[in-house]
Amino acid sequence: MGRRRQRESTIFFPWERGGGLFRRSGMARARPFAAGLAMAVLLLLLGARERRLVGIRSTRATLSVVHGAITLYRADHERRCPASLEELKREGYLAIDPVDAWGRPLRLTCPGRKDPEGYDLMSDGPDGEVGGLDRVE
């Protein structure tokens, strides 16, 4: 009769002994691919979010330029608003096309909702809905 080997007494945490979900299912080599796929999805989501934010910043810059042109127009025409933004471009007050980052025209409302003496200048935002919740003013 041979001698029994004495087992080494060690303590294992539950995640150390079993090898985890991937090793149990026989997919231990799939772990790096799964991590790479998760990283790619994360980068795509962050990229889409950043593209949306860049569009909003670009639209705000365009609104600022158009606001300055409207202010100049109103100073020269006894505080009257222009009939349209194309009129500003025709008369030389505006050198750029009055469109937002998504290629849609800006909206000019005169008199304004909040200030009857002023005007409202806005973009419909990324979704393009008139008066939507994501409009840029």
Contacts in CASP RR format, 6 or more apart in sequence:
PFRMAT RR
TARGET T0000
AUTHOR 0000-0000-0000
METHOD contacts of the structure
MODEL  1
MGRRRQRESTIFFPWERGGGLFRRSGMARARPFAAGLAMAVLLLLLGARE
RRLVGIRSTRATLSVVHGAITLYRADHERRCPASLEELKREGYLAIDPVD
AWGRPLRLTCPGRKDPEGYDLMSDGPDGEVGGLDRVE
18 24 0 8 1.000
22 28 0 8 1.000
22 30 0 8 1.000
22 31 0 8 1.000
22 34 0 8 1.000
52 126 0 8 1.000
54 101 0 8 1.000
55 100 0 8 1.000
55 101 0 8 1.000
55 102 0 8 1.000
55 126 0 8 1.000
56 101 0 8 1.000
56 125 0 8 1.000
56 126 0 8 1.000
56 136 0 8 1.000
58 100 0 8 1.000
58 101 0 8 1.000
59 100 0 8 1.000
59 101 0 8 1.000
59 102 0 8 1.000
59 123 0 8 1.000
59 125 0 8 1.000
59 136 0 8 1.000
60 136 0 8 1.000
62 96 0 8 1.000
62 98 0 8 1.000
62 99 0 8 1.000
62 100 0 8 1.000
62 101 0 8 1.000
62 106 0 8 1.000
62 123 0 8 1.000
63 106 0 8 1.000
63 121 0 8 1.000
63 122 0 8 1.000
63 123 0 8 1.000
63 136 0 8 1.000
63 137 0 8 1.000
65 94 0 8 1.000
65 96 0 8 1.000
66 85 0 8 1.000
66 88 0 8 1.000
66 94 0 8 1.000
66 96 0 8 1.000
66 98 0 8 1.000
66 106 0 8 1.000
66 121 0 8 1.000
67 121 0 8 1.000
69 88 0 8 1.000
69 93 0 8 1.000
69 94 0 8 1.000
70 81 0 8 1.000
70 82 0 8 1.000
70 88 0 8 1.000
70 93 0 8 1.000
70 108 0 8 1.000
70 119 0 8 1.000
70 121 0 8 1.000
72 93 0 8 1.000
73 81 0 8 1.000
73 82 0 8 1.000
73 88 0 8 1.000
73 91 0 8 1.000
73 93 0 8 1.000
74 80 0 8 1.000
74 81 0 8 1.000
79 117 0 8 1.000
81 108 0 8 1.000
81 110 0 8 1.000
81 111 0 8 1.000
81 118 0 8 1.000
81 119 0 8 1.000
82 88 0 8 1.000
82 93 0 8 1.000
82 108 0 8 1.000
82 110 0 8 1.000
84 108 0 8 1.000
85 94 0 8 1.000
85 98 0 8 1.000
85 105 0 8 1.000
85 106 0 8 1.000
85 108 0 8 1.000
86 98 0 8 1.000
88 94 0 8 1.000
88 98 0 8 1.000
89 95 0 8 1.000
89 97 0 8 1.000
89 98 0 8 1.000
98 105 0 8 1.000
98 106 0 8 1.000
99 105 0 8 1.000
99 106 0 8 1.000
100 106 0 8 1.000
100 123 0 8 1.000
100 124 0 8 1.000
100 125 0 8 1.000
100 136 0 8 1.000
102 123 0 8 1.000
102 125 0 8 1.000
102 126 0 8 1.000
102 128 0 8 1.000
104 123 0 8 1.000
104 124 0 8 1.000
104 125 0 8 1.000
104 128 0 8 1.000
106 121 0 8 1.000
106 122 0 8 1.000
106 123 0 8 1.000
107 120 0 8 1.000
107 121 0 8 1.000
107 122 0 8 1.000
107 123 0 8 1.000
107 124 0 8 1.000
107 130 0 8 1.000
108 119 0 8 1.000
108 120 0 8 1.000
108 121 0 8 1.000
109 119 0 8 1.000
109 120 0 8 1.000
109 121 0 8 1.000
109 122 0 8 1.000
110 118 0 8 1.000
110 119 0 8 1.000
110 120 0 8 1.000
111 117 0 8 1.000
111 118 0 8 1.000
111 119 0 8 1.000
112 118 0 8 1.000
112 119 0 8 1.000
112 120 0 8 1.000
113 120 0 8 1.000
114 120 0 8 1.000
120 137 0 8 1.000
121 137 0 8 1.000
122 131 0 8 1.000
122 135 0 8 1.000
122 136 0 8 1.000
122 137 0 8 1.000
123 135 0 8 1.000
123 136 0 8 1.000
123 137 0 8 1.000
124 130 0 8 1.000
124 131 0 8 1.000
124 132 0 8 1.000
124 135 0 8 1.000
125 132 0 8 1.000
125 134 0 8 1.000
125 135 0 8 1.000
125 136 0 8 1.000
126 134 0 8 1.000
127 134 0 8 1.000
END
